[in-house]
């Protein structure tokens, strides 16, 4: 069993043996959960990698195709509306 201290900034250094046993490297994001027994740390799992073919066409457009110019104009109108412009 290893021990560590809580710093004045609320930081905890995980002992090297624990990091090695878990395979954790610097920069790993951890999820911190409060449990009845204390605190549980577990690595945050990133989204699975996907290919263009897996995600292309997921958002359907109902209606006739629109040009890039029409899309740009719609985005510009939306931003203007958010700023209170016409």
N, C-alpha and C positions, 0 to 999 in steps of 0.2 A: 504494500500500500504506500502511495506517495502522498505528500502533503504540499500545500502551497499557501500563499497569503493573498488576501484581498488588499489591493493598493488603495491609497487615498482617493484615486480617480476611479475606483470601482473595477479595476482591471485585475485579471487573474492570469498567471502564467501557468500553462499546462506543462507538467514535467515532460522532459524529452522521451522518457520511456513510454508515457501515455500516448504522446503524439506518434511515436514510431509504431506502437502496438495497433493504433487505429489507422495508420497510414495517412495522417493529416499533415499537410504542408502549409507553409506560411501563405496567407491570403485566402484560405478556405473560409467560406461563410458558414457560420453555425447557427442553428435554431436553438434558442434557449427556452425551455419550458419549466415552469414551476410545477413540482409534483408534491405529493404528500410527504415524500421522503427528503425533499430538497430541490435540486435542480438537475435537469437532464440536458445534455448537449448532444446534438446530432447534426451531421452535415446537411446543409441545404442542397437538395438535388436540383441541378439545372434542368431546364426543359430539354427533352430529347431532341437531338438534331433531326431536322426534316429536310427533305429535298424540295425543290421548286415544284415538282410534279405533285407532291403530297398536299401542298397548300394552294396552288394556283386554282382559281375559280371557286374557292370556298365561299366568298361573298358574292352572291348573285345580284345582278342588276336587272330589275324588271323594266322593260321598255326598250326603245330603240337604242342602238349604240350611240355614244356621244364622242365628240372629238376631244383631243387634248386641250384645245382652246376653250371648249365649253366647260371642261373640268376645271381648268385654271380660273375661268370666270366665276364658276360656282364657289370655288374656294375663296376667291377674293371677296365675293359678296358675303360669305359667311363671316370672314374676319372683319369686314366693315360693319356688319350687323352687331358683332360682339363689342366693337368700339363705339357703337351708337351712331355710326355714320349711315348714310343712305347710298 
